[in-house]
Amino acid sequence: MKAEQAKKVADQALEQLCQALAAGKSDELTRYLSMLAKFHKYSFGNVMLILSQKPDATRVAGFNTWKQVGRYVRQGEKGIVIIAPMVFRRRDAEPAVGESAERDETLLRFRGVYVFDVSQTDGQPLPEPAGINGDPGQHLDRIKTVVTSRGIALDYEIGHGSALGLSRGGRISIRPGLPAAEEFAVIAHELAHELLHRGENRPASKTVRETEAEAVAFVVSQAVGLDAGAAARDYIQLYDGKTDTLAASLDRIQKTAADIIAALHAPEEQAHAA
């Protein structure tokens, strides 16, 4: 499948999501966000592609990557198409006057490639991803470190009866005494506000800003093994009737959630590299 065809599939999946949300079916958005938690390193378009072709996918990789970890794609399995960038150099045979006779031009192209879900493979078992049901464990301390590493102060100066958390612009305040899982999700929500909504390009609508932040918290919480719960699903209503606005918000959510998740896992990756 060519990149243009793959993009068309992603666009169709987005349109279906828009139609479902317009009909009041927020479960479709929740399903997308759950998929995003599993595949946070993939672009918005590729998450849409995976979701539209194999909604039950949990871990995907290319044919050769599966071989490297001791697993093999079963014969006859149908691949999942995603869009991959390809960088290559082209030598300019006719340089302009005064330029070097040997000038290389870097070109970027996109093409459709195939990945396969773990359910389509056999072989060595894979280790389960880190995460404890209902308990963020060490991730609670890590997200606090992520906040301060971005130059954002974190305090617990909110009284009872007010909001669970506040984004104050360079400072996050959390209500003290929250259960660990809720504290983690609230910090993720307010960190999303700090990262997404302190610039000139922030959405004008408070509803969109709040749902973007809650969507990021939903994705990050699920990525570390927490159950975001029915309250988050009810909270997330990220649709204002325009497909391009929805796409822009989901892309912002994907990039911000991926940024936070990568920072949370950075200590593990450094330990493995040591």
LUMKOL-298230 format. One record per residue (C-alpha): residue in one letter; x, y, z. Coordinates in steps of 0.001 Angstrom, whole numbers, padded with zeros to 6 digits, always signed. Each point is the difference from the previous one (the first is absolute). Layout:
N
AXYZ ...
//
This chain:
274
M+000000+000000+000000 K+001302+003448-000953 A+000254+002851+002468 E-002875+001813-001736 Q-002267-003027+000418 A+001006-000418+003634 K-000771+003668+000693 K-003420-000471-001587 V-000709-002882+002391 A+000992+002191+002960 D-002187+002858-001251 Q-002955-002366-000342 A+000535-001272+003540 L+000082+003594+001262 E-003234+000766-001824 Q-001653-003047+001583 L+001169+001218+003418 C-001474+003435-000692 Q-003325-001522-001034 A-000104-002169+003109 L+000687+002991+002249 A-002610+002087-001819 A-002502-002770+000782 G+000932+000208+003682 K+002074-003193+000041 S+002974+001063+002127 D+001084-003654+000324 E+001682+000399-003392 L+002281+002742+001349 T+000736-002038+003119 R+000958-002942-002230 Y+002386+002235-001968 L+001589+001411+003156 S+000469-003500+001406 M+001745-000971-003224 L+002142+003138+000268 A+001142-001090+003463 K+001276-003247-001514 F+001659+001625-003005 H+001108+003402+001325 K+003160-000017-002113 Y-002021-000103-003209 S-001382+003065-001767 F-003672+000916+000174 G-000516-001258-003562 N+001685-003340+000659 V-002033-000554+003177 M-003115+000569-002089 L+001299-002487-002562 I+000676-002675+002634 L-003385+000569+001626 S-001911-000192-003278 Q+001719-003208-001169 K+000410-001918+003274 P-001891+001551+002938 D+001165-002721+002416 A+003719+000547-000690 T+002217+000291+003085 R+003619-000080-001250 V+001089+000419-003599 A+003352-000329-001739 G+001419-000745-003407 F+000715-003528-001267 N+003748+000190+000658 T-000407+001651+003395 W-002151-002905+001180 K+002722-002396-001181 Q+002602+001873+002052 V-001963-000624+003216 G-000579-003677-000782 R-003503+000213-001407 Y-001178-000759-003528 V-002978+001208-001981 R-002329-002891-000782 Q-000423-000907-003646 G-003013+001618-001613 E-000340+002838+002529 K-001066+003330-001491 G+002266+002938+000820 I-001118+003329+001466 V+000954+002912-002244 I+001596+003091+001529 I+001820+002937-001584 A+003783+000124+000442 P+002389+002825-000975 M+002888-000880-002307 V+003061+002292-000156 F+002465-000281-002862 R+002553+002106-001823 R+000002+000984-003640 R+003052+001421-001723 D-000671+003061-002111 A+001490-000711-003406 E-000254+003638-001122 P+000970+002331+002884 A-000620+003713-000345 V+002788+002336-001071 G+002532+000491+002787 E-001129-003084+001955 S+002028-003127+000625 A-000142-002631-002699 E-000941-002553+002636 R-003138+001123+001801 D-002266-002436+001825 E-003636+000770+000612 T-001833-001614+002912 L-003505-001113-000930 L-002831-001179+002229 R-002641-002338-001345 F-002745-002054+001612 R-001118-003511-000824 G-002332-002589+001399 V+001658-002787+002003 Y-001441-003016+001789 V+000074-000780+003705 F-001557-002953+001846 D-001648-000287+003384 V+001423-002403+002578 S-003181-002071-000339 Q+001072-000742-003580 T+003308-001509+001136 D+001323-003080+001785 G+003215-000502+001945 Q+001679+001183+003160 P-002293+001675+002566 L+000368+003738+000444 P+000445+001653+003399 E-003097+001773+001253 P+000187+003802-000064 A+000619+001724+003308 G-003133+001095+001785 I-001970-000776+003136 N-003805+000044-000043 G-001219+002989+001946 D+003460+000913+001294 P+002414+002243-001910 G+002911-001267+002126 Q+003257+001761-000837 H-001700+001858-002844 L-001512+002433+002505 D+003457+001173+001069 R+001126+000001-003623 I-002794+002254-001220 K+000838+002451+002790 T+003592-000020-001263 V-001234+000563-003566 V-001956+003045+001174 T+002953+001607+001781 S+002397-000877-002839 R-002131+002181-002284 G+000523+002974+002313 I-003502-000314+001475 A-000461+000310+003771 L-002160-002602+001740 D-001772+000654+003303 Y-002933-001280+002038 E-001572+003297+000926 I-003654-000613-000866 G-002632-000118+002682 H-002769-002592+000230 G-003185+000835-001840 S+001804+001553-002978 A+001530-001525-003129 L+002147-003132+000189 G+002736+001771-001921 L+000826+003341-001569 S+002332+001033-002816 R+001231+003487+000878 G+002553+000604-002777 G+003393-001268+001121 R-001530-001475+003131 I-002286-002972+000709 S-001953-000289+003234 I-001513-003316+001124 R-002457-000662+002806 P+001860-001881+002765 G-001079-003434+001159 L-001232-001397-003319 P+000310-003763-000618 A+003186-000769-001963 A-001745-000913-003264 E-002182+003122+000095 E+002979+002186+000895 F+001911-001377-002983 A-002909+000670-002389 V-000570+003533+001359 I+003695+000869-000389 A-000079-001367-003564 H-003099+002100-000738 E+001537+003216+001330 L+003348-000715-001688 A-001877-000340-003295 H-001464+003470+000572 E+003490+001364+000627 L+001402-001585-003157 L-002981+000644-002284 H-001797+003105+001145 R+002531+002639+001019 G+000879+001201-003494 E-001735+002257-002477 N-001364-002961-001974 R-002063-001435+002844 P-003640-000774-000863 A-002361+002858+000822 S-002630-002359+001359 K+000419-000972+003652 T-001949-003199-000722 V+002531-001037-002649 R+002918+000859+002299 E-001455-002051+002848 T-000790-002993-002175 E+003455+000100-001607 A+001600-000049+003455 E-002273-002803+001215 A+000683-002000-003164 V+003755+000282+000611 A-000510-001102+003617 F-002124-002927-001205 V+002695-001165-002427 V+002929+000464+002407 S-001870-001733+002841 Q-000863-002993-002157 A+003572-000157-001285 V+001310-000602+003545 G-002656-002608+000784 L-002683+002091+001686 D-003714-000262-000709 A-001149+003491-000960 G-003547-000931+001031 A-003439+000940-001219 A+000367+003571+001268 A+002786+000739-002501 R-001961-001592-002827 D-003018+002172+000786 Y+002225+003071+000283 I+001568-000442-003414 Q-002261+001592-002609 L+002431+001363-002548 Y-002244+000958-002886 D-001295+003336-001257 G-001397-001067-003378 K+003122+000559-002091 T+002170-002870-001208 D+003113+002162-000372 T-000329+001304+003567 L-000383-003531+001322 A+003066-001144-001940 A+002046+002922+001316 S-000986-000760+003591 L+000756-003707-000289 D+003388+000765-001506 R+000769+002373+002895 I-001146-002643+002487 Q+002157-002680-001617 K+003153+002119-000009 T-000442+001258+003561 A-000861-003431+001410 A+002953-001564-001838 D+002298+002697+001407 I-001111-000674+003588 I+000071-003801-000366 A+003501+000089-001510 A+001197+002161+002911 L-001559-002424+002503 H+001864-002924-001551 A+003308+001813-000499 P+001550-001323+003272 E-000777-003598-001044 E+001535+000505-003438 Q+003132+001555+001539 A+000321-002936+002403 H-000224-002517-002855 A+002620+001950-001987 A+002428+000042+002920 
//
